[in-house]
């Protein structure tokens, strides 16, 4: 078994860090224990792959070298681990925690998951006092025909009842449209001005939330609340991250001074960040989480938003339905006799208003979500004005890509002003599933520079040239630049080359390129980096060979970044592989949230 662990490290199944953690805990145990070494190394490796824990019966799946006869039976393994000095049961203090369902946790992640579950369950269980008659009148103003288009009216009414509301829906389902009305309702019914916070995991997502809410607010009116005065921040800025101390200014001892917090793109939030956020929220602060349960999970450990929405189906207990009916003036027939409290806080919006009934983008996204390859193939055989699928032959592939690169970026490079360049850059983007290889970000970026240089649109003599789009790869809190922020290199009015970034309030900020933190060209970016962004046209490029990162969620996220037109460059076999591979992240959060006390 010890040789199996060492072989797993050589093959890349576990990192050197994971092996060192396993060896350290084995030493702490006071005696050699191959079973402990394997379990500890794999528990650490699981977190590195995005899992919260390691179910013992899933351990073989983390190893590319299959040796089922070497890995212990889960029950026998459990007994040996609990006999060690470094593995404890639930609610004990030990480096590793093994729960009653044979899920092995690093201590930090076990208690992180427990705190998040306890906090969200408490908020989901609570009910707010509401003036039903006043609420009914206000809802009548916002929804004069009393039509509940895809549960939007129900969501607005439920937000008055529940201090925690989770709204899940794909692009164009009206999440921010509903939230703008919820903010107006809560402020109008409040006896005092509400301290409202708006946040998102990334700067791009924060800017989009602010813009969307302002546009949605314009349809409400000017009385009650001015959404244009609210500022959206990243979650790290909201919490006051202190990079030198690796901690947040706001926490359980210094809570955030607010009465209501809206967080968009919640599917990007990892477990540890949600734990920090919930610690900093006052008990009386309302929390609205917006996201898409079918999108990619967070880069760091956890699939929190999907866990929150798991099993929820727009069904509420009779007492909630009766109160909703009194406020909305229409029967709420989606009843369930009993169920987890967290389900009462979840509303799913399914009707998309962005794509028309015969939209290829919308139909393809739905087909991919189904996980049925035949449905996807049927969709791709139809003719759509907003969807094109191509897989050029190897000899024609580079020229095919060159033509689309030139067509997509010509407007940005010929823009007269920096603002015009940013506007043009939002209209077209190349998204890749992987970083390396000719179909990855690195390969496409090199091809783009060669093609644009040959066409005379850029000068590629140096790495810093005017017109180059860049993306930040590492947070720099002092400069307020964050991983995923996108900028453009262009000259200022004095002829000096600057890196320009668009702020959430639509103002431009310029930085000398030599001061930039780690960054790279952004002619093409990964689908992960594009999460929280949308573009009019998207060229989505899948690799020519299978990759472990390919999944249904990755493909869905890439497809739904396109608003008006999608060009999908993919081998049919690779596409089918991605559709059939559903992301699985091990976690006990759903069990905790749905467990009745």
Secondary structure, DSSP 8 states (H G I E B T S, - for coil): -HHHHHHHHHHTSS-HHHHHHHHHHHHHHTS--HHHHHHHHHHHHHHHTT-S-EEGGGGGGG-SS--TTTS--HHHHHHHHHTSSSEE-TTS--SEEE-TTSEEEEHHHHHHHHHHHHHHHHHHH------HHHHHHHHHHHTTT---GGGHHHHHHHHHH-SEEEEEE-TTS-HHHHHHHHHHHHHHH-SS---EEEEESSHHHHHHHHHHHHHHHTTT-SSS--GGG--EEEHHHHHTEETTTTEESSSSSS--S-SEEEEE-GGG--HHHHHHHHHHS-TT-EEEEEE-TTS---SSS--HHHHHHTT--S-B-HHHHHHHHHHHSS----B-SS--HHHHTEEEE---SSS-TT-HHHHHHHHHHHT-HHHHHHHHTS--SSEEEE---HHHHHHHHHHHHHHHHHHHHT-SSHHHHHHHHTTEEEEES-SSSTTSHHHHHHHHHHHHHHTTSS-TTSS--TT-EEEE-S-BTTTTB-TT-EEEEEE-TTS-EEEEEE-TTS-EEEEEGGG--SEEE-SEEEHHHHTT--EEEEEEE--SS--TT--HHHHHHHHTTEEEEEEEE--HHHHHHHHH-------SHHHHHH---
